[in-house]
Amino acid sequence: MSQAQEERDAELDLLLRRAGITIPPERYAGVLNGYRDLQAALPLLRSARTAAAEPAGTFVLDTVTRERTP
Amino acid sequence: MSDMPLHALPIAEAGRRLRAGSLTSVALTRHHLDRIAALDPVLHSFVLVTEARAMADAARADAELAQGTDRGPMHGIPYALKDIYDTAGIRTTCHSKLLAENVPQQDSVVARKLAEGGGVLLGKLATHEFALGGPSFDLPFPPARNPWNLENVTGGSSSGSGAAVAAGLVRMAMGSDTGGSIRGPAAYCGLVGLKPTYGLVSRRGVFPLSYTLDHCGPLAASVEDAAITTQLIAGYDPNDPASVDRPVPDLRAGLEKGVAGLRIGLPRNLYRNAAELTPATSVALERLAESLAAQGAIVEEVTLPDYDLFSACGRVLMIAEAYAIHEADLRSRPLDYGALFLARVALGATLSAADYIQAQRLRRELSEAVNRVALQRHDLLLTAMALGPAPRFDEYPPDRAGPMNIQSIPFNVTGNPALSMPVGFSEDGLPLSAQLVARPFEEALLLRAGRAVEKITEGWGVARTPPMALEAA
């Protein structure tokens, strides 16, 4: 295992501890497996985006007020 | 249809017989309950059978029809609910130890609409824990098994819904779909599975997995059954923040219009190079595209963003939102969760605010690519659903995610309506599938195309009944 991988794996312990979540030892390998897989996917979120790519839809007035806008 | 067993009757035909007086809801319900008693000990699709309520509801439905009160197409028709739908006075567990004793005081909106429409609730159906997890053996109930082969999974998370409808235990069952939980079991079990547009069907009273990805919809034995069900459950609900206030069109009126003149985009780039794509699935998709073209559709290649982008985006949104929902219980009682759910949702603690926001930004781009590009030029998309048949149980490790060969999550990310359709069988006799996608709120067109696919594949001899279900008839 590379040093970078070891460091990333160590971050899992840190993040779970900070979140107050205790993973039982017999279940830890499964969580670590998922963590590595998720970490591998995260760079895909960070390719260049345009200014139009913002999640403004979350705050459309229609959604908040339950009223139709013209 | 005169010699059809009762459980194989389409909803519309059962309704005709109920109204003509040649069938009673009591007899139909008793038939389904008997099938559940005969087959479910090995299928494990139900976590609770509500026999007394079902028989009482059926008797009431018969009495109402006799008195001239007709509640519509679902009047007197048996159905079942995934066990994440709240049902007043009836245990709703989410297939989890955490809610093993949970008895809601109110119906979910979907349960209420089905009851008010005269439907007969047969019971609550197995799910993956809290609609995520996986096929698990460390939960209060065993996982549902695939009627086409008991050694194979049903897909999830609407696992019991898939098994129950495929085995003819019930004609229609409600599922929920956050990353493919309606369409996956439909694909693996040879059914029609409709994920409606985000906002069409109220999620009020359905235990959430992911606020911005969750959808409610039916798994059904036919497109018409799915249309009848969706017609009843759709509509604005001011108590669901995602609900959209717009009229619901007639979903059955145009079912037989065919596909002539429709432009159908074929985004082969989504699935063509996927390692999990089986030759049989690839052949079935191409054959279907050719058949639709032969019926007058204009089928053209279209390119969508890479599947990995949809997958990464949807996965981060789902894990982050599920973690927000389960955060307190993950801290205080992690051992009460099954290993698979814990392994997937605890990862929410490792995601940053920036991860979530970047996923939402990417979501905007992906939605634009689907809706403002691909579906601007095309009326529909035809793409892969499951890339192959249902995996076997022994392919799933007990503590981590197992095989993942479905391509449903792109349309949870974008919110488009999507329909899983059976299109043939693998060499091992397991169902294969395809997926149709439409513009938001164009369920009528989507179902119309689904009906055309249904007719085409009937011509291929695509059976709808697993051998074990036939034997039990």
HADDOCK unambig.tbl for C-alpha pairs under 7 A between the chains (distance, minus, plus):
assign (segid A and resid 12 and name CA) (segid B and resid 350 and name CA) 6.84 0.50 0.50
assign (segid A and resid 15 and name CA) (segid B and resid 349 and name CA) 6.38 0.50 0.50
assign (segid A and resid 15 and name CA) (segid B and resid 350 and name CA) 5.71 0.50 0.50
assign (segid A and resid 16 and name CA) (segid B and resid 349 and name CA) 6.16 0.50 0.50
assign (segid A and resid 19 and name CA) (segid B and resid 349 and name CA) 6.12 0.50 0.50
assign (segid A and resid 20 and name CA) (segid B and resid 331 and name CA) 5.65 0.50 0.50
assign (segid A and resid 21 and name CA) (segid B and resid 330 and name CA) 6.30 0.50 0.50
assign (segid A and resid 21 and name CA) (segid B and resid 331 and name CA) 4.76 0.50 0.50
assign (segid A and resid 27 and name CA) (segid B and resid 339 and name CA) 6.49 0.50 0.50
assign (segid A and resid 27 and name CA) (segid B and resid 399 and name CA) 6.55 0.50 0.50
assign (segid A and resid 30 and name CA) (segid B and resid 343 and name CA) 5.75 0.50 0.50
assign (segid A and resid 30 and name CA) (segid B and resid 399 and name CA) 5.01 0.50 0.50
assign (segid A and resid 30 and name CA) (segid B and resid 400 and name CA) 4.78 0.50 0.50
assign (segid A and resid 31 and name CA) (segid B and resid 343 and name CA) 4.38 0.50 0.50
assign (segid A and resid 31 and name CA) (segid B and resid 344 and name CA) 6.94 0.50 0.50
assign (segid A and resid 34 and name CA) (segid B and resid 343 and name CA) 6.71 0.50 0.50
assign (segid A and resid 34 and name CA) (segid B and resid 344 and name CA) 6.56 0.50 0.50
assign (segid A and resid 34 and name CA) (segid B and resid 400 and name CA) 6.89 0.50 0.50
assign (segid A and resid 35 and name CA) (segid B and resid 347 and name CA) 6.27 0.50 0.50
assign (segid A and resid 41 and name CA) (segid B and resid 312 and name CA) 5.61 0.50 0.50
assign (segid A and resid 42 and name CA) (segid B and resid 312 and name CA) 6.89 0.50 0.50
assign (segid A and resid 44 and name CA) (segid B and resid 309 and name CA) 6.28 0.50 0.50
assign (segid A and resid 44 and name CA) (segid B and resid 312 and name CA) 6.79 0.50 0.50
assign (segid A and resid 45 and name CA) (segid B and resid 313 and name CA) 6.78 0.50 0.50
assign (segid A and resid 45 and name CA) (segid B and resid 358 and name CA) 5.72 0.50 0.50
assign (segid A and resid 45 and name CA) (segid B and resid 359 and name CA) 5.80 0.50 0.50
assign (segid A and resid 45 and name CA) (segid B and resid 362 and name CA) 6.48 0.50 0.50
assign (segid A and resid 46 and name CA) (segid B and resid 358 and name CA) 6.63 0.50 0.50
assign (segid A and resid 53 and name CA) (segid B and resid 361 and name CA) 4.87 0.50 0.50
assign (segid A and resid 53 and name CA) (segid B and resid 362 and name CA) 6.72 0.50 0.50
assign (segid A and resid 53 and name CA) (segid B and resid 364 and name CA) 5.51 0.50 0.50
assign (segid A and resid 53 and name CA) (segid B and resid 365 and name CA) 5.84 0.50 0.50
assign (segid A and resid 54 and name CA) (segid B and resid 361 and name CA) 4.73 0.50 0.50
assign (segid A and resid 54 and name CA) (segid B and resid 364 and name CA) 6.71 0.50 0.50
assign (segid A and resid 55 and name CA) (segid B and resid 360 and name CA) 5.43 0.50 0.50
assign (segid A and resid 55 and name CA) (segid B and resid 361 and name CA) 5.42 0.50 0.50
assign (segid A and resid 55 and name CA) (segid B and resid 364 and name CA) 6.47 0.50 0.50
assign (segid A and resid 63 and name CA) (segid B and resid 241 and name CA) 6.86 0.50 0.50
